[in-house]
Amino acid sequence: MNLENQTTNSLNAAGQRGLSGCVLKMIAVITMLVDHTGATIVERLLAQMPSWGPITMQNQEAWTQLYMLLRGIGRMAFPIYCFLLVEGFYHTRNKARYALRLFVFALISEVPFDMAFQVSFFDISYNNVFFTLLIGLLTIWAYDEIRKRAEIRRTSVFSMSNVFWSLVLAAVPLLGCGLAYFLRTDYDAAGVIAIFIMYLFYERRQLGFGLMVLSLGLLAGGLEFLAFFMLIPMKHYNGTRGRQMKYFFYWFYPVHLLVLSLICMAIGLG
């Protein structure tokens, strides 16, 4: 039985115990909302201290601790999205349509993203995470296709063909990382590396997720190590889709950023 048939059977399985993909997505959007609340409202409050009423010199430390707590909770979100992206890569029937959908929502999300984090309607110096996910998808897609062709054309272990294809394969993730870094996407090269690691260790999900979090912690900041807690729900992932709410999860990203930006404006935080 091939992977596609196995996937179809698992997605159609009824009454299977564990956490579905939908539950993982809900964990991701909730923790992302918590994170972005800290990164917008609370961060701006701290930046305007002591001119803004709720924060004074006496309670600044408590607000700073709240900020770190919210950002720490938020570290759970991105690794889940990376994992689900790789799941989508293997399970989707149309990778081109999947990539196009990510690109469209990257464009839709850019203005709300800039409003939330750059306090500007448009700023290309820092771009939203949909671009990172798109670059990650294109990277593993290109790598996968080249790897398949290389396996067909290789003739012997020490042939020049092996050397050539090995160099080409090594170049693919480097190009993906370079593009993310050049475009200054959220998580930039670290995000692409995380996606690529999850792709490489897809058959060993727990190990892949752990290595992915380790890479994020080393490359994107020590706070990312908190995402190791997500190994607990990941252990109970049952491989099923769960309730179908695909476009809710796509739209949640730009909409919640827009709402947070409007809240900041309403209370005089820019």
Solvent accessible surface area in square Angstrom, and as a share of the most:
residue,aa,sasa,rsa
1,M,159,0.71
2,N,88,0.45
3,L,71,0.35
4,E,115,0.52
5,N,73,0.37
6,Q,92,0.41
7,T,13,0.07
8,T,61,0.35
9,N,80,0.41
10,S,35,0.22
11,L,40,0.20
12,N,111,0.57
13,A,45,0.35
14,A,99,0.77
15,G,82,0.79
16,Q,86,0.38
17,R,222,0.81
18,G,45,0.44
19,L,49,0.25
20,S,15,0.10
21,G,5,0.05
22,C,13,0.08
23,V,60,0.34
24,L,0,0.00
25,K,59,0.25
26,M,65,0.29
27,I,45,0.23
28,A,0,0.00
29,V,3,0.01
30,I,97,0.49
31,T,15,0.09
32,M,11,0.05
33,L,69,0.34
34,V,37,0.21
35,D,9,0.05
36,H,18,0.08
37,T,39,0.22
38,G,0,0.00
39,A,11,0.08
40,T,0,0.00
41,I,28,0.14
42,V,8,0.05
43,E,76,0.34
44,R,25,0.09
45,L,8,0.04
46,L,37,0.18
47,A,84,0.65
48,Q,62,0.28
49,M,35,0.16
50,P,91,0.57
51,S,98,0.63
52,W,59,0.21
53,G,63,0.60
54,P,57,0.36
55,I,0,0.00
56,T,55,0.32
57,M,131,0.58
58,Q,162,0.72
59,N,50,0.26
60,Q,59,0.26
61,E,120,0.54
62,A,61,0.47
63,W,59,0.21
64,T,54,0.31
65,Q,110,0.49
66,L,69,0.34
67,Y,39,0.15
68,M,91,0.41
69,L,107,0.53
70,L,26,0.13
71,R,51,0.19
72,G,5,0.05
73,I,62,0.32
74,G,3,0.03
75,R,17,0.06
76,M,27,0.12
77,A,6,0.04
78,F,9,0.04
79,P,0,0.00
80,I,0,0.00
81,Y,43,0.16
82,C,0,0.00
83,F,0,0.00
84,L,22,0.11
85,L,6,0.03
86,V,0,0.00
87,E,10,0.05
88,G,19,0.18
89,F,2,0.01
90,Y,62,0.23
91,H,44,0.19
92,T,38,0.22
93,R,229,0.84
94,N,58,0.30
95,K,54,0.23
96,A,60,0.46
97,R,152,0.55
98,Y,20,0.08
99,A,11,0.08
100,L,107,0.53
101,R,37,0.13
102,L,5,0.02
103,F,85,0.36
104,V,62,0.36
105,F,9,0.04
106,A,0,0.00
107,L,99,0.49
108,I,64,0.33
109,S,0,0.00
110,E,12,0.05
111,V,63,0.36
112,P,14,0.09
113,F,1,0.00
114,D,0,0.00
115,M,15,0.07
116,A,1,0.01
117,F,52,0.22
118,Q,54,0.24
119,V,91,0.52
120,S,40,0.26
121,F,136,0.57
122,F,131,0.54
123,D,42,0.22
124,I,125,0.64
125,S,54,0.35
126,Y,68,0.26
127,N,17,0.09
128,N,0,0.00
129,V,17,0.10
130,F,14,0.06
131,F,33,0.14
132,T,0,0.00
133,L,13,0.07
134,L,17,0.08
135,I,8,0.04
136,G,0,0.00
137,L,0,0.00
138,L,76,0.38
139,T,6,0.04
140,I,0,0.00
141,W,66,0.23
142,A,41,0.32
143,Y,33,0.13
144,D,7,0.04
145,E,65,0.29
146,I,38,0.19
147,R,76,0.28
148,K,94,0.40
149,R,138,0.50
150,A,0,0.00
151,E,98,0.44
152,I,145,0.74
153,R,144,0.52
154,R,89,0.32
155,T,115,0.67
156,S,62,0.40
157,V,117,0.67
158,F,191,0.79
159,S,22,0.14
160,M,153,0.69
161,S,35,0.22
162,N,24,0.12
163,V,75,0.43
164,F,115,0.48
165,W,29,0.10
166,S,54,0.35
167,L,120,0.60
168,V,40,0.23
169,L,17,0.08
170,A,53,0.41
171,A,39,0.30
172,V,16,0.09
173,P,22,0.14
174,L,127,0.63
175,L,131,0.65
176,G,6,0.06
177,C,19,0.12
178,G,39,0.37
179,L,81,0.40
180,A,0,0.00
181,Y,145,0.55
182,F,162,0.67
183,L,64,0.32
184,R,124,0.45
185,T,2,0.01
186,D,26,0.13
187,Y,38,0.15
188,D,42,0.22
189,A,22,0.17
190,A,9,0.07
191,G,0,0.00
192,V,1,0.00
193,I,54,0.28
194,A,0,0.00
195,I,0,0.00
196,F,25,0.11
197,I,30,0.15
198,M,0,0.00
199,Y,11,0.04
200,L,89,0.44
201,F,67,0.28
202,Y,25,0.10
203,E,144,0.64
204,R,157,0.57
205,R,77,0.28
206,Q,70,0.31
207,L,70,0.35
208,G,0,0.00
209,F,0,0.00
210,G,13,0.12
211,L,55,0.27
212,M,0,0.00
213,V,0,0.00
214,L,72,0.36
215,S,13,0.08
216,L,0,0.00
217,G,5,0.05
218,L,127,0.63
219,L,104,0.52
220,A,44,0.34
221,G,34,0.33
222,G,50,0.48
223,L,63,0.31
224,E,10,0.05
225,F,71,0.30
226,L,63,0.31
227,A,0,0.00
228,F,75,0.31
229,F,128,0.53
230,M,10,0.04
231,L,46,0.23
232,I,114,0.58
233,P,23,0.14
234,M,2,0.01
235,K,145,0.62
236,H,101,0.45
237,Y,18,0.07
238,N,24,0.12
239,G,12,0.12
240,T,13,0.08
241,R,126,0.46
242,G,37,0.36
243,R,183,0.67
244,Q,115,0.51
245,M,53,0.24
246,K,84,0.36
247,Y,110,0.42
248,F,87,0.36
249,F,20,0.08
250,Y,27,0.10
251,W,116,0.41
252,F,39,0.16
253,Y,10,0.04
254,P,5,0.03
255,V,76,0.43
256,H,10,0.04
257,L,0,0.00
258,L,69,0.34
259,V,72,0.42
260,L,10,0.05
261,S,1,0.01
262,L,89,0.44
263,I,69,0.35
264,C,0,0.00
265,M,88,0.39
266,A,87,0.68
267,I,68,0.34
268,G,50,0.48
269,L,3,0.01
270,G,50,0.48
